[in-house]
Amino acid sequence: MNVLAVGCHPDDLEIACGGTLAKYAEQGADVYICHVANGDMGHTIIEPDELAGIRKSEAQNAGKKLGAREVLTLGVSDLKVNHYAGDITDAMVEVVRYTKPDVIITHNEADYMQDHVEVSKLVFDASFTSSIVHKATKSAFHNPIVPIFYMDTLAGVDFAPEQYVDITDYIDVKLQALAAHESQIKWMLEHDHVDFLDFVKTCSKFRGYQSSVSYAEAFRTCKTWPRVTTKKLLP
């Protein structure tokens, strides 16, 4: 089974579905992580070019902790993600064809910032476009229009879960992977006075209470034809 998880910035996936990705990997799935934006604006002191390099390295380390087969990035600068931009869409189509996913996880269609919403739309569009035979990319044509699961919003705000994944056995690796994004953990604590590791653990515990386990992650399904399936795709 191939799993493609597409987040906007390095650390978005660890926050919302890191436990699920670790669980997939342990069960034998090939997990591909893709970041659309490079996170270059996520600091008040470190300059964008330097920060982009730092965050790329952090993302690679986090991906290893989750057991990902590969960590990819489109390298788009923060605040410039645009699902109408042909070059960005083409790059995402290439990622879909390269990874050949059986399922895709990405941002909810409504979230707290523009880049996240644009990624959600980008993944929806590109995963359909990848099925168009005359669309030329480096990787070979990939026919299936695969199911999409939308991951939780930050703090679970305005998100009504439809499915839960029990990550009780994976909460530690989830937090270890998140901690690999050291520049962000420090920045959030210094700039916003938020202990982000505690924040994310608390949200996972909250979803666990809802689903009668210790820790969980929550998802919604994309309900457009032909993405709806009877298959159980979440681990």
N, C-alpha and C positions, 0 to 999 in steps of 0.2 A: 504494500500500500504506500502510495506517495501522498504526502501532506505538504501543502504550500500555505505558509502563514505569512501574510503581508501586513506589515505595520507601517505607519508613517515614519516615525523617528526611532532610532536605536533606543530601546528600553520599553517601547509601547507594548510589544508582544510579551515580554517578561511580566509586565504589570497585569495584563488581562488574560493571558492564556499560557503563561510559562509552565504551569503545572500540567496542563493538558498536553503540551508539546513534549515534555519530559516523559509523560505516560505513554504517548504514541511511540516515542523512540524506544523505550524499554520493551514495548510489545512487538518491536521489530519493524515498525514503519520507517520509511525514509522521510525525514523531516527536513524541509527546505524553509529557511527563514529569509525573507526579503524586506529590506527597508527602502522606502521610496525616497524619503528626505534624508539628508546627511546630518541633521541636527546642529548645523553650524551656528545657529542663533541662540542656542540654549545656554547662554551664560552672559553675565554682565561684565566680566573682566577678560576672560580668554577670547582672543580675536577669532573670527569665523574660520579662517583657513586652518589655524592650529587646532581649533576645537573639532573641526570635521575629521581630522586625522586621529585625534584622541578617541572620538566616539566610534569611529570605524574599528579601532583596535579593541575597545571595550565590547563592542557588539560581537566580534569574533570570539572573545573570551567567554562571553555569556552564552553564545551558541554552543560552544564546546561543553559547557556545564549542562546544558539541556539535552545533549546528545544529538544535535542537529547534524545532518549529513553535510550541509553547506549553508553559509551565510552570504547572501547577495545584497547588493545595494544599487539603486538607480542613481544615487548621488545628486539628487535635486536639492537645491538650496532651500532652507526653511522659508515658508511663506510664498513659495513659487510653485507649489504643487497645483496642477491644473489638468483636470481630466479631459479638457478639450484640446490640450496641446498634443499635436500629432507625434512629436518625437518622444514624449513621455508615454503616451499610449503604446507606441510601437515597442518601446523598451519593455513595457509590462507584458505585452503579447509575447515577446521573446522569452521572458521569464516563465510564463505559463507553458509555452511549448517546450522549453528546456527541461522543466521539472516534471511535466506530464502528471499533474495532480489528479488524485481520485476525489479530493475534497480541498476546499480553500477556506481559510479562516482570515477574516479581516475586520476592519472597524465597522461599527454600527453606522447606519446612514445618517444619524443625527448624533453629534458629539460636541464637545466643548470648544473646538477650534476648527477653523476653515481647512487646514491641511488634512485633518483626520477625515472630514466629510468628503474632501476631494479624493482621497485614497479609496474610500468605500466605492465611490462612483467609478473611479479608474479601474478598480479590480472587476467590478461588474461588467463594464464595457469591454475591457481587454480579454476577459475570460470568454466572452462571446465571440469577439473578433478572432480569437485564436482558432476558432472552428471554421473560419472562412478559408477555403482551400486556395483561393487566388491571392490571399494576403501573404506577401513574401516576407520571410524573416530568415535569420541565420539558421535557426533550428527547424526541424521538420514539422510539417503540418500536424496539428493535434486536434482530432475530431470532437471528442466529448465536450459538451457544455456542462461542467461539473457543479455539484451542489456547493453553495456558499453558506458558511455559518458566520454570523456577526457576533463579535466578542463584546463583552461588557464595556460600558462607558466608564470614565474615570469616576470613582466613588459610587458607581451604579446609578447615577442620577438619570431619571426618566428612561430607565431600561427595564422592560418587563421580560424576565427570562422565560424561555420555553423549554430549554433542556439544561441540565446541570452535569458537570463532570466531577466526580469525587477525586480530589487531589490530596487527600489526607496524607498519603504516603509520599507525596511529592512537594509538600509545602516547603521543606527545607531546601531542596534543590532549586525551587522557584525563587526563593529569597536569595540564595547564593548567586544565581544568575543575575538577578536584579542588582545585587551588590556589586557585580562586576562593572556596572555603569557608574563608576566611582565619581566621575565629574558631576553627574546629575544628582547623585545622593547628597554629596557635599553642598552643591549649589542650592538644592531645595531646602536643606537645613539652614544654610546661612542666609539665603535670600528670602525665602518664604516661611521660615521657621516651622517646616514640616518634616517630621521624621518619616521619610517615605517608605522605608522598610516596614515600619509599624503600620503605616497607612494601608499598604497593600495587604499585609497579613490580616489586618482587621476586616478589610473588605472580603477577603477569602473566607474568613470565619463567619461573617454575616451571611454570605451565600451558602455556607455549610449549614448554618442554622435553618435556613429555608428548605434545604433538601435533606435534612436529618443525618448529616455527616459532620465531621469536625471541620473540614475545609473543602471548598468547592469553587468552581468557576462556572459562569453562566453564559448561555448563548441563545441567540435567536436564529431562525432559519430564513433564508431567502426563498420567497414563495412564488417566484415566477417560473413559468414553464420554460424549459423542461428540467429545471433544477430540483424539483421535489422528488423524493425517492423513498422507497420502503426500506432501504438498507440502513442499518445502524452504523453510522460513520464516526461518531465520537467515541473515544475509548472508554 
